[in-house]
Amino acid sequence: MIREFFSELKDENYFKQVKPLFIGISWPNQQDFSADTIEHEMHSVEETVDNAKRN
């Protein structure tokens, strides 16, 4: 269900409609990410890159 909810974000034109929302970001159809979620995802990506460099 979550994947379906965020599937619109794959559309570049829709994705570009992002707006700041309190301490996060939001799109027109109520999809949003908090600052904490964004930070967590950034660390996950950094860990993945670091692990790939080691291997």
PDB file of N, CA, C and O in Angstrom:
ATOM      1  N   MET A   1       0.824  -1.190   0.000  1.00  0.00           N
ATOM      2  CA  MET A   1       0.000   0.000   0.000  1.00  0.00           C
ATOM      3  C   MET A   1       0.874   1.263   0.000  1.00  0.00           C
ATOM      4  O   MET A   1       0.569   2.224  -0.706  1.00  0.00           O
ATOM      5  N   ILE A   2       1.950   1.264   0.781  1.00  0.00           N
ATOM      6  CA  ILE A   2       2.817   2.443   0.840  1.00  0.00           C
ATOM      7  C   ILE A   2       3.440   2.709  -0.525  1.00  0.00           C
ATOM      8  O   ILE A   2       3.535   3.860  -0.949  1.00  0.00           O
ATOM      9  N   ARG A   3       3.863   1.661  -1.211  1.00  0.00           N
ATOM     10  CA  ARG A   3       4.462   1.852  -2.532  1.00  0.00           C
ATOM     11  C   ARG A   3       3.477   2.498  -3.501  1.00  0.00           C
ATOM     12  O   ARG A   3       3.859   3.352  -4.301  1.00  0.00           O
ATOM     13  N   GLU A   4       2.223   2.097  -3.431  1.00  0.00           N
ATOM     14  CA  GLU A   4       1.205   2.687  -4.289  1.00  0.00           C
ATOM     15  C   GLU A   4       0.996   4.159  -3.945  1.00  0.00           C
ATOM     16  O   GLU A   4       0.816   4.990  -4.835  1.00  0.00           O
ATOM     17  N   PHE A   5       1.021   4.472  -2.673  1.00  0.00           N
ATOM     18  CA  PHE A   5       0.808   5.847  -2.216  1.00  0.00           C
ATOM     19  C   PHE A   5       1.896   6.780  -2.741  1.00  0.00           C
ATOM     20  O   PHE A   5       1.615   7.927  -3.087  1.00  0.00           O
ATOM     21  N   PHE A   6       3.123   6.298  -2.801  1.00  0.00           N
ATOM     22  CA  PHE A   6       4.238   7.125  -3.243  1.00  0.00           C
ATOM     23  C   PHE A   6       4.580   6.933  -4.726  1.00  0.00           C
ATOM     24  O   PHE A   6       5.532   7.544  -5.211  1.00  0.00           O
ATOM     25  N   SER A   7       3.837   6.107  -5.450  1.00  0.00           N
ATOM     26  CA  SER A   7       4.175   5.821  -6.846  1.00  0.00           C
ATOM     27  C   SER A   7       4.115   7.061  -7.741  1.00  0.00           C
ATOM     28  O   SER A   7       4.822   7.124  -8.747  1.00  0.00           O
ATOM     29  N   GLU A   8       3.294   8.035  -7.394  1.00  0.00           N
ATOM     30  CA  GLU A   8       3.220   9.272  -8.185  1.00  0.00           C
ATOM     31  C   GLU A   8       4.547  10.024  -8.203  1.00  0.00           C
ATOM     32  O   GLU A   8       4.818  10.785  -9.132  1.00  0.00           O
ATOM     33  N   LEU A   9       5.376   9.813  -7.181  1.00  0.00           N
ATOM     34  CA  LEU A   9       6.648  10.526  -7.099  1.00  0.00           C
ATOM     35  C   LEU A   9       7.630  10.089  -8.185  1.00  0.00           C
ATOM     36  O   LEU A   9       8.652  10.743  -8.394  1.00  0.00           O
ATOM     37  N   LYS A  10       7.333   8.999  -8.872  1.00  0.00           N
ATOM     38  CA  LYS A  10       8.172   8.563  -9.996  1.00  0.00           C
ATOM     39  C   LYS A  10       8.002   9.471 -11.204  1.00  0.00           C
ATOM     40  O   LYS A  10       8.880   9.527 -12.065  1.00  0.00           O
ATOM     41  N   ASP A  11       6.898  10.174 -11.276  1.00  0.00           N
ATOM     42  CA  ASP A  11       6.626  11.119 -12.370  1.00  0.00           C
ATOM     43  C   ASP A  11       7.414  12.401 -12.101  1.00  0.00           C
ATOM     44  O   ASP A  11       7.145  13.102 -11.125  1.00  0.00           O
ATOM     45  N   GLU A  12       8.381  12.707 -12.958  1.00  0.00           N
ATOM     46  CA  GLU A  12       9.267  13.846 -12.737  1.00  0.00           C
ATOM     47  C   GLU A  12       8.506  15.161 -12.602  1.00  0.00           C
ATOM     48  O   GLU A  12       8.850  15.984 -11.753  1.00  0.00           O
ATOM     49  N   ASN A  13       7.483  15.374 -13.422  1.00  0.00           N
ATOM     50  CA  ASN A  13       6.708  16.620 -13.345  1.00  0.00           C
ATOM     51  C   ASN A  13       5.976  16.741 -12.005  1.00  0.00           C
ATOM     52  O   ASN A  13       5.903  17.824 -11.424  1.00  0.00           O
ATOM     53  N   TYR A  14       5.446  15.637 -11.532  1.00  0.00           N
ATOM     54  CA  TYR A  14       4.784  15.642 -10.226  1.00  0.00           C
ATOM     55  C   TYR A  14       5.810  15.842  -9.118  1.00  0.00           C
ATOM     56  O   TYR A  14       5.580  16.612  -8.186  1.00  0.00           O
ATOM     57  N   PHE A  15       6.939  15.150  -9.218  1.00  0.00           N
ATOM     58  CA  PHE A  15       7.980  15.247  -8.201  1.00  0.00           C
ATOM     59  C   PHE A  15       8.454  16.690  -8.027  1.00  0.00           C
ATOM     60  O   PHE A  15       8.756  17.114  -6.912  1.00  0.00           O
ATOM     61  N   LYS A  16       8.520  17.436  -9.115  1.00  0.00           N
ATOM     62  CA  LYS A  16       8.979  18.825  -9.073  1.00  0.00           C
ATOM     63  C   LYS A  16       8.004  19.760  -8.353  1.00  0.00           C
ATOM     64  O   LYS A  16       8.338  20.920  -8.111  1.00  0.00           O
ATOM     65  N   GLN A  17       6.819  19.284  -8.009  1.00  0.00           N
ATOM     66  CA  GLN A  17       5.830  20.101  -7.321  1.00  0.00           C
ATOM     67  C   GLN A  17       6.028  20.101  -5.803  1.00  0.00           C
ATOM     68  O   GLN A  17       5.159  20.563  -5.065  1.00  0.00           O
ATOM     69  N   VAL A  18       7.160  19.588  -5.340  1.00  0.00           N
ATOM     70  CA  VAL A  18       7.464  19.511  -3.915  1.00  0.00           C
ATOM     71  C   VAL A  18       7.467  20.903  -3.281  1.00  0.00           C
ATOM     72  O   VAL A  18       7.895  21.882  -3.891  1.00  0.00           O
ATOM     73  N   LYS A  19       6.983  20.962  -2.052  1.00  0.00           N
ATOM     74  CA  LYS A  19       6.925  22.212  -1.292  1.00  0.00           C
ATOM     75  C   LYS A  19       7.387  21.941   0.138  1.00  0.00           C
ATOM     76  O   LYS A  19       7.208  20.834   0.645  1.00  0.00           O
ATOM     77  N   PRO A  20       7.977  22.940   0.793  1.00  0.00           N
ATOM     78  CA  PRO A  20       8.316  22.765   2.209  1.00  0.00           C
ATOM     79  C   PRO A  20       7.048  22.640   3.044  1.00  0.00           C
ATOM     80  O   PRO A  20       6.038  23.276   2.745  1.00  0.00           O
ATOM     81  N   LEU A  21       7.102  21.832   4.074  1.00  0.00           N
ATOM     82  CA  LEU A  21       5.965  21.638   4.968  1.00  0.00           C
ATOM     83  C   LEU A  21       6.500  21.511   6.390  1.00  0.00           C
ATOM     84  O   LEU A  21       7.049  20.473   6.757  1.00  0.00           O
ATOM     85  N   PHE A  22       6.345  22.541   7.176  1.00  0.00           N
ATOM     86  CA  PHE A  22       6.848  22.560   8.551  1.00  0.00           C
ATOM     87  C   PHE A  22       8.320  22.136   8.567  1.00  0.00           C
ATOM     88  O   PHE A  22       9.183  22.893   8.124  1.00  0.00           O
ATOM     89  N   ILE A  23       8.615  20.924   9.077  1.00  0.00           N
ATOM     90  CA  ILE A  23      10.006  20.466   9.095  1.00  0.00           C
ATOM     91  C   ILE A  23      10.194  19.272   8.157  1.00  0.00           C
ATOM     92  O   ILE A  23      10.850  18.292   8.507  1.00  0.00           O
ATOM     93  N   GLY A  24       9.613  19.369   6.970  1.00  0.00           N
ATOM     94  CA  GLY A  24       9.725  18.316   5.970  1.00  0.00           C
ATOM     95  C   GLY A  24       9.355  18.848   4.606  1.00  0.00           C
ATOM     96  O   GLY A  24       9.445  20.048   4.346  1.00  0.00           O
ATOM     97  N   ILE A  25       8.936  17.943   3.735  1.00  0.00           N
ATOM     98  CA  ILE A  25       8.509  18.314   2.385  1.00  0.00           C
ATOM     99  C   ILE A  25       7.222  17.581   2.041  1.00  0.00           C
ATOM    100  O   ILE A  25       6.922  16.530   2.607  1.00  0.00           O
ATOM    101  N   SER A  26       6.450  18.159   1.089  1.00  0.00           N
ATOM    102  CA  SER A  26       5.142  17.603   0.756  1.00  0.00           C
ATOM    103  C   SER A  26       4.843  17.798  -0.720  1.00  0.00           C
ATOM    104  O   SER A  26       5.392  18.688  -1.369  1.00  0.00           O
ATOM    105  N   TRP A  27       3.954  16.942  -1.245  1.00  0.00           N
ATOM    106  CA  TRP A  27       3.465  17.047  -2.616  1.00  0.00           C
ATOM    107  C   TRP A  27       1.953  17.243  -2.579  1.00  0.00           C
ATOM    108  O   TRP A  27       1.337  17.056  -1.530  1.00  0.00           O
ATOM    109  N   PRO A  28       1.341  17.618  -3.713  1.00  0.00           N
ATOM    110  CA  PRO A  28      -0.090  17.966  -3.736  1.00  0.00           C
ATOM    111  C   PRO A  28      -1.044  16.897  -3.196  1.00  0.00           C
ATOM    112  O   PRO A  28      -2.050  17.249  -2.581  1.00  0.00           O
ATOM    113  N   ASN A  29      -0.774  15.635  -3.398  1.00  0.00           N
ATOM    114  CA  ASN A  29      -1.714  14.586  -2.982  1.00  0.00           C
ATOM    115  C   ASN A  29      -1.398  14.029  -1.599  1.00  0.00           C
ATOM    116  O   ASN A  29      -1.650  12.857  -1.321  1.00  0.00           O
ATOM    117  N   GLN A  30      -0.848  14.871  -0.743  1.00  0.00           N
ATOM    118  CA  GLN A  30      -0.604  14.560   0.674  1.00  0.00           C
ATOM    119  C   GLN A  30       0.560  13.607   0.942  1.00  0.00           C
ATOM    120  O   GLN A  30       0.715  13.156   2.078  1.00  0.00           O
ATOM    121  N   GLN A  31       1.385  13.281  -0.060  1.00  0.00           N
ATOM    122  CA  GLN A  31       2.588  12.517   0.239  1.00  0.00           C
ATOM    123  C   GLN A  31       3.554  13.474   0.923  1.00  0.00           C
ATOM    124  O   GLN A  31       3.698  14.625   0.511  1.00  0.00           O
ATOM    125  N   ASP A  32       4.216  12.991   1.971  1.00  0.00           N
ATOM    126  CA  ASP A  32       5.181  13.864   2.636  1.00  0.00           C
ATOM    127  C   ASP A  32       6.274  13.049   3.310  1.00  0.00           C
ATOM    128  O   ASP A  32       6.113  11.863   3.597  1.00  0.00           O
ATOM    129  N   PHE A  33       7.387  13.723   3.549  1.00  0.00           N
ATOM    130  CA  PHE A  33       8.510  13.150   4.271  1.00  0.00           C
ATOM    131  C   PHE A  33       8.912  14.138   5.357  1.00  0.00           C
ATOM    132  O   PHE A  33       9.053  15.333   5.097  1.00  0.00           O
ATOM    133  N   SER A  34       9.092  13.641   6.555  1.00  0.00           N
ATOM    134  CA  SER A  34       9.579  14.494   7.641  1.00  0.00           C
ATOM    135  C   SER A  34      11.088  14.646   7.516  1.00  0.00           C
ATOM    136  O   SER A  34      11.739  13.887   6.798  1.00  0.00           O
ATOM    137  N   ALA A  35      11.631  15.617   8.206  1.00  0.00           N
ATOM    138  CA  ALA A  35      13.078  15.817   8.209  1.00  0.00           C
ATOM    139  C   ALA A  35      13.785  14.573   8.748  1.00  0.00           C
ATOM    140  O   ALA A  35      14.851  14.208   8.253  1.00  0.00           O
ATOM    141  N   ASP A  36      13.204  13.921   9.753  1.00  0.00           N
ATOM    142  CA  ASP A  36      13.801  12.708  10.319  1.00  0.00           C
ATOM    143  C   ASP A  36      13.883  11.584   9.295  1.00  0.00           C
ATOM    144  O   ASP A  36      14.891  10.882   9.214  1.00  0.00           O
ATOM    145  N   THR A  37      12.829  11.417   8.519  1.00  0.00           N
ATOM    146  CA  THR A  37      12.819  10.378   7.485  1.00  0.00           C
ATOM    147  C   THR A  37      13.877  10.661   6.433  1.00  0.00           C
ATOM    148  O   THR A  37      14.597   9.755   6.015  1.00  0.00           O
ATOM    149  N   ILE A  38      13.976  11.898   6.009  1.00  0.00           N
ATOM    150  CA  ILE A  38      14.964  12.273   4.997  1.00  0.00           C
ATOM    151  C   ILE A  38      16.369  12.011   5.522  1.00  0.00           C
ATOM    152  O   ILE A  38      17.203  11.451   4.810  1.00  0.00           O
ATOM    153  N   GLU A  39      16.639  12.411   6.759  1.00  0.00           N
ATOM    154  CA  GLU A  39      17.963  12.184   7.344  1.00  0.00           C
ATOM    155  C   GLU A  39      18.272  10.689   7.436  1.00  0.00           C
ATOM    156  O   GLU A  39      19.382  10.263   7.118  1.00  0.00           O
ATOM    157  N   HIS A  40      17.297   9.899   7.869  1.00  0.00           N
ATOM    158  CA  HIS A  40      17.490   8.450   7.984  1.00  0.00           C
ATOM    159  C   HIS A  40      17.829   7.842   6.627  1.00  0.00           C
ATOM    160  O   HIS A  40      18.748   7.030   6.520  1.00  0.00           O
ATOM    161  N   GLU A  41      17.097   8.229   5.602  1.00  0.00           N
ATOM    162  CA  GLU A  41      17.347   7.694   4.258  1.00  0.00           C
ATOM    163  C   GLU A  41      18.719   8.102   3.735  1.00  0.00           C
ATOM    164  O   GLU A  41      19.381   7.315   3.058  1.00  0.00           O
ATOM    165  N   MET A  42      19.154   9.325   4.041  1.00  0.00           N
ATOM    166  CA  MET A  42      20.472   9.779   3.611  1.00  0.00           C
ATOM    167  C   MET A  42      21.562   8.922   4.245  1.00  0.00           C
ATOM    168  O   MET A  42      22.533   8.559   3.581  1.00  0.00           O
ATOM    169  N   HIS A  43      21.404   8.596   5.535  1.00  0.00           N
ATOM    170  CA  HIS A  43      22.389   7.756   6.211  1.00  0.00           C
ATOM    171  C   HIS A  43      22.380   6.341   5.646  1.00  0.00           C
ATOM    172  O   HIS A  43      23.434   5.716   5.526  1.00  0.00           O
ATOM    173  N   SER A  44      21.210   5.833   5.300  1.00  0.00           N
ATOM    174  CA  SER A  44      21.115   4.500   4.705  1.00  0.00           C
ATOM    175  C   SER A  44      21.854   4.446   3.377  1.00  0.00           C
ATOM    176  O   SER A  44      22.556   3.476   3.089  1.00  0.00           O
ATOM    177  N   VAL A  45      21.698   5.478   2.575  1.00  0.00           N
ATOM    178  CA  VAL A  45      22.375   5.533   1.283  1.00  0.00           C
ATOM    179  C   VAL A  45      23.887   5.640   1.500  1.00  0.00           C
ATOM    180  O   VAL A  45      24.655   4.968   0.813  1.00  0.00           O
ATOM    181  N   GLU A  46      24.318   6.468   2.438  1.00  0.00           N
ATOM    182  CA  GLU A  46      25.748   6.606   2.731  1.00  0.00           C
ATOM    183  C   GLU A  46      26.345   5.271   3.166  1.00  0.00           C
ATOM    184  O   GLU A  46      27.441   4.916   2.732  1.00  0.00           O
ATOM    185  N   GLU A  47      25.646   4.537   4.006  1.00  0.00           N
ATOM    186  CA  GLU A  47      26.124   3.229   4.455  1.00  0.00           C
ATOM    187  C   GLU A  47      26.233   2.261   3.281  1.00  0.00           C
ATOM    188  O   GLU A  47      27.199   1.503   3.189  1.00  0.00           O
ATOM    189  N   THR A  48      25.262   2.283   2.397  1.00  0.00           N
ATOM    190  CA  THR A  48      25.285   1.405   1.232  1.00  0.00           C
ATOM    191  C   THR A  48      26.481   1.724   0.342  1.00  0.00           C
ATOM    192  O   THR A  48      27.169   0.818  -0.129  1.00  0.00           O
ATOM    193  N   VAL A  49      26.727   3.000   0.114  1.00  0.00           N
ATOM    194  CA  VAL A  49      27.864   3.421  -0.710  1.00  0.00           C
ATOM    195  C   VAL A  49      29.174   3.021  -0.044  1.00  0.00           C
ATOM    196  O   VAL A  49      30.068   2.491  -0.703  1.00  0.00           O
ATOM    197  N   ASP A  50      29.293   3.268   1.243  1.00  0.00           N
ATOM    198  CA  ASP A  50      30.518   2.900   1.974  1.00  0.00           C
ATOM    199  C   ASP A  50      30.770   1.389   1.901  1.00  0.00           C
ATOM    200  O   ASP A  50      31.901   0.958   1.679  1.00  0.00           O
ATOM    201  N   ASN A  51      29.727   0.595   2.086  1.00  0.00           N
ATOM    202  CA  ASN A  51      29.875  -0.855   2.008  1.00  0.00           C
ATOM    203  C   ASN A  51      30.279  -1.302   0.615  1.00  0.00           C
ATOM    204  O   ASN A  51      31.080  -2.225   0.465  1.00  0.00           O
ATOM    205  N   ALA A  52      29.736  -0.658  -0.400  1.00  0.00           N
ATOM    206  CA  ALA A  52      30.086  -1.015  -1.782  1.00  0.00           C
ATOM    207  C   ALA A  52      31.539  -0.677  -2.072  1.00  0.00           C
ATOM    208  O   ALA A  52      32.206  -1.415  -2.798  1.00  0.00           O
ATOM    209  N   LYS A  53      32.042   0.418  -1.525  1.00  0.00           N
ATOM    210  CA  LYS A  53      33.434   0.807  -1.735  1.00  0.00           C
ATOM    211  C   LYS A  53      34.397  -0.178  -1.077  1.00  0.00           C
ATOM    212  O   LYS A  53      35.484  -0.430  -1.597  1.00  0.00           O
ATOM    213  N   ARG A  54      33.996  -0.733   0.066  1.00  0.00           N
ATOM    214  CA  ARG A  54      34.848  -1.689   0.786  1.00  0.00           C
ATOM    215  C   ARG A  54      34.929  -3.027   0.071  1.00  0.00           C
ATOM    216  O   ARG A  54      35.928  -3.736   0.194  1.00  0.00           O
ATOM    217  N   ASN A  55      33.911  -3.371  -0.658  1.00  0.00           N
ATOM    218  CA  ASN A  55      33.865  -4.700  -1.315  1.00  0.00           C
ATOM    219  C   ASN A  55      34.418  -4.659  -2.671  1.00  0.00           C
ATOM    220  O   ASN A  55      34.455  -5.683  -3.354  1.00  0.00           O
TER     221      ASN A  55
END
